């Protein structure tokens, strides 16, 4: 393969998320961002991750009395869900084959004789919306304030409610659905796979396959499709990991879409994080460009909980719960030793949500360090000085550090993994070594123990909370596909399930706000000072 150019839309760059090639470039408010790739084994996904796609806010004249109307119109355009009728305006809908009275999976003899459940009132109206923000901040100085304008005026922002629609745009007997899991492991992957398969069968789909080992499965000839059915997936949620396997990186977009065409796949469910979703959006755009009736639906999978606009991502609750085991072990080790210090490193490349929530949940953490908050290790106001204070006053201490914290203290290698993620230095080991050295230099005994439970947590099966969450995400992913949407992802917004255009959630990682009430609660719990 030679080099090629691919157009992908990113947050804030294209207000609407219809296929980017279909836009008029004469409109100054509609722009595209172009990426050029030289074909290689990694594909475009690493390159997408490396771009600085932090959104630039729309230039708004707040002195204009109609600025709120302008903002709302722009917001509605950006959050409009791409639909098959954008490319096939004459696509005729049919009544849904999903209903409360039709929960038994369809048999092969039903095509053309669709059952009807027109009296069922369990469908979602296309005009149903979920409020994105629910707090009215009266001042920009309020804790955690998210303001659109300097005066922090209230502006309603609505996103599309998820769920089954009364009209569908795919005939179940004509559907070949594929599921792919990308990136690293995360609790709940099997739960989502299972529920996607079960819901597809209830709609009447009988041709369901899994793509093995992430996007790699589209191009590696040694990897074959995994046939999926309710019988195959019935008990997979009782184990951690992914039935389909995972991997990072993959082939280029053209190669993936070529594979979709060759295999006859017209529904693709993609489970992964920011980079995987960037790939899914690129696949969606390429399918639009080729005028292929393919629905590409994302399900956010990131244990770090770093997807924008959503309450949380699946696997996060399980990760916080499992982190308690490591923290408790570190606490017991530290509390049982003379001048004991326990250090626990948790997941969180860019976002410290796991460390923050684990610290709050355990009540055993004295110092919580996250990527979003800079800190000094040495000096009168550094972490080590505070550890000395804790040893003198309490006799022991427990430190919780996210893997992406304090990277400015470590030597950079500039190396990246197959997904384009920078390979981080081991901040946990560094703090352990520096702590031992510090106390040795000042002549104070310290018994330092270090625990890294990362892979134990990733491989866990989902807990009850995540199990329910994954079940509903899987169901809503299928509902979205049959409703004719594509280039979207599903998540919770203020406890309600909603659909989001992929570009709106992948522009950059969601971060812990240092002025948020949750971080303030964490500081109140640990009692730690600022380490600057």
URHU-V864775 format. One record per residue. N is the residue number from 0. RES is the residue in one letter. PHI is phi in whole degrees, -180 to 180 (* if undefined). Layout:
BEGIN
N&RES&PHI  N&RES&PHI
END
This chain:
BEGIN
0&X&*  1&X&-92  2&X&-79  3&X&-149  4&X&-109  5&X&-135  6&X&-102  7&X&-131  8&X&-91  9&X&-126  10&X&-50  11&X&85  12&X&-98  13&X&-128  14&X&-58  15&X&-105  16&X&-119  17&X&-68  18&X&-58  19&X&-63  20&X&-70  21&X&-86  22&X&-87  23&X&-86  24&X&-77  25&X&-76  26&X&-84  27&X&-67  28&X&-85  29&X&-109  30&X&-129  31&X&-131  32&X&-114  33&X&-107  34&X&-117  35&X&-113  36&X&-129  37&X&-93  38&X&-56  39&X&-155  40&X&-67  41&X&-76  42&X&85  43&X&-87  44&X&-68  45&X&-65  46&X&-68  47&X&-62  48&X&-66  49&X&-83  50&X&-74  51&X&-84  52&X&-107  53&X&-59  54&X&-69  55&X&-99  56&X&-65  57&X&-61  58&X&-69  59&X&-124  60&X&-88  61&X&-71  62&X&-81  63&X&-72  64&X&-62  65&X&-101  66&X&-63  67&X&-64  68&X&-63  69&X&-61  70&X&-63  71&X&-62  72&X&-63  73&X&-65  74&X&-63  75&X&-62  76&X&-67  77&X&-66  78&X&-98  79&X&-65  80&X&-87  81&X&-59  82&X&-138  83&X&-60  84&X&-72  85&X&-65  86&X&-101  87&X&-120  88&X&-61  89&X&-94  90&X&-60  91&X&-94  92&X&-79  93&X&-132  94&X&-68  95&X&-61  96&X&-92  97&X&-106  98&X&-167  99&X&-61  100&X&-89  101&X&-129  102&X&-84  103&X&-74  104&X&-54  105&X&-64  106&X&-104  107&X&-68  108&X&-92  109&X&-90  110&X&-51  111&X&86  112&X&-125  113&X&-71  114&X&-70  115&X&-126  116&X&-135  117&X&-67  118&X&-87  119&X&-78  120&X&-108  121&X&-102  122&X&-87  123&X&-93  124&X&-75  125&X&-62  126&X&-94  127&X&-67  128&X&-136  129&X&-119  130&X&-74  131&X&-71  132&X&-119  133&X&-116  134&X&-102  135&X&-93  136&X&-91  137&X&-81  138&X&-149  139&X&-64  140&X&-90  141&X&-64  142&X&-57  143&X&73  144&X&-60  145&X&-120  146&X&-113  147&X&-87  148&X&-123  149&X&-58  150&X&-88  151&X&57  152&X&-72  153&X&-80  154&X&-133  155&X&-70  156&X&-131  157&X&-115  158&X&-121  159&X&-78  160&X&-71  161&X&-89  162&X&143  163&X&-72  164&X&-99  165&X&-70  166&X&-111  167&X&-122  168&X&-118  169&X&-132  170&X&-80  171&X&-53  172&X&-72  173&X&-99  174&X&-90  175&X&-119  176&X&-102  177&X&-128  178&X&-123  179&X&-136  180&X&-116  181&X&-123  182&X&84  183&X&-96  184&X&-72  185&X&-159  186&X&-58  187&X&106  188&X&-58  189&X&-66  190&X&-63  191&X&-69  192&X&-56  193&X&-58  194&X&-74  195&X&-61  196&X&-63  197&X&-61  198&X&-69  199&X&-59  200&X&-65  201&X&-66  202&X&-67  203&X&118  204&X&-81  205&X&-116  206&X&-107  207&X&-127  208&X&-133  209&X&-110  210&X&-94  211&X&-76  212&X&57  213&X&67  214&X&-60  215&X&-56  216&X&-65  217&X&-78  218&X&-120  219&X&-78  220&X&-68  221&X&-81  222&X&-102  223&X&-113  224&X&-58  225&X&-104  226&X&-70  227&X&-121  228&X&-155  229&X&-58  230&X&-63  231&X&-69  232&X&-98  233&X&-50  234&X&-117  235&X&-69  236&X&-72  237&X&-81  238&X&-126  239&X&-79  240&X&79  241&X&-132  242&X&-55  243&X&-93  244&X&81  245&X&-133  246&X&-162  247&X&-103  248&X&73  249&X&151  250&X&-75  251&X&-75  252&X&-62  253&X&-57  254&X&-66  255&X&-66  256&X&-69  257&X&-57  258&X&-65  259&X&-59  260&X&-63  261&X&-62  262&X&-84  263&X&76  264&X&-80  265&X&-124  266&X&-137  267&X&-126  268&X&-107  269&X&-113  270&X&-106  271&X&178  272&X&-95  273&X&-59  274&X&-64  275&X&-63  276&X&-69  277&X&-61  278&X&-64  279&X&-62  280&X&-67  281&X&-66  282&X&-64  283&X&-58  284&X&-65  285&X&-68  286&X&-64  287&X&-63  288&X&-59  289&X&-88  290&X&57  291&X&-101  292&X&-84  293&X&-128  294&X&-99  295&X&-111  296&X&-121  297&X&-98  298&X&-127  299&X&-64  300&X&-125  301&X&-151  302&X&-64  303&X&-77  304&X&64  305&X&-111  306&X&-94  307&X&-64  308&X&74  309&X&-101  310&X&-60  311&X&-166  312&X&-116  313&X&-69  314&X&96  315&X&-67  316&X&-60  317&X&-64  318&X&-62  319&X&-64  320&X&-65  321&X&-69  322&X&-63  323&X&-61  324&X&-63  325&X&-66  326&X&-65  327&X&-64  328&X&-64  329&X&-64  330&X&-64  331&X&-63  332&X&-59  333&X&-68  334&X&-69  335&X&-88  336&X&-102  337&X&-76  338&X&54  339&X&-82  340&X&-131  341&X&-106  342&X&-122  343&X&-122  344&X&-102  345&X&-118  346&X&-67  347&X&143  348&X&-66  349&X&-115  350&X&-125  351&X&-101  352&X&-65  353&X&-64  354&X&-61  355&X&-64  356&X&-70  357&X&-65  358&X&-64  359&X&-65  360&X&-68  361&X&-79  362&X&69  363&X&-114  364&X&-94  365&X&-98  366&X&-139  367&X&-118  368&X&-117  369&X&-129  370&X&-62  371&X&-75  372&X&-115  373&X&-68  374&X&-152  375&X&-102  376&X&-87  377&X&-104  378&X&98  379&X&-64  380&X&-111  381&X&-85  382&X&-61  383&X&-66  384&X&-64  385&X&-70  386&X&-61  387&X&-61  388&X&-62  389&X&-65  390&X&-64  391&X&-69  392&X&-99  393&X&-110  394&X&91  395&X&-159  396&X&-158  397&X&-129  398&X&-115  399&X&-117  400&X&-131  401&X&-77  402&X&-60  403&X&-92  404&X&-74  405&X&61  406&X&-67  407&X&-69  408&X&-87  409&X&-107  410&X&-73  411&X&-84  412&X&-107  413&X&63  414&X&-81  415&X&-131  416&X&-90  417&X&-65  418&X&-90  419&X&90  420&X&-75  421&X&-63  422&X&-76  423&X&-80  424&X&-74  425&X&-86  426&X&-67  427&X&-65  428&X&-63  429&X&-62  430&X&-65  431&X&-59  432&X&-66  433&X&-68  434&X&-66  435&X&-60  436&X&-64  437&X&-61  438&X&-70  439&X&-66  440&X&-66  441&X&-92  442&X&75  443&X&-113  444&X&-68  445&X&-146  446&X&-105  447&X&-102  448&X&-120  449&X&-123  450&X&-129  451&X&-123  452&X&-94  453&X&-49  454&X&-73  455&X&-68  456&X&-72  457&X&-60  458&X&-88  459&X&-69  460&X&-77  461&X&-67  462&X&-78  463&X&-61  464&X&-62  465&X&-69  466&X&-61  467&X&-65  468&X&-59  469&X&-64  470&X&-59  471&X&-71  472&X&-61  473&X&-62  474&X&-61  475&X&-69  476&X&-62  477&X&-68  478&X&-59  479&X&-65  480&X&-65  481&X&-67  482&X&-72  483&X&97  484&X&-79  485&X&-156  486&X&70  487&X&-124  488&X&-136  489&X&-122  490&X&-166  491&X&-103  492&X&-134  493&X&54  494&X&75  495&X&-105  496&X&-84  497&X&-142  498&X&-104  499&X&-129  500&X&-63  501&X&-54  502&X&-58  503&X&-76  504&X&-115  505&X&-117  506&X&-65  507&X&-166  508&X&-68  509&X&-71  510&X&-119  511&X&-72  512&X&-81  513&X&-66  514&X&-106  515&X&-80  516&X&-65  517&X&-66  518&X&-68  519&X&-62  520&X&-64  521&X&-63  522&X&-63  523&X&-64  524&X&-69  525&X&-81  526&X&75  527&X&-78  528&X&-87  529&X&-76  530&X&-100  531&X&-124
END
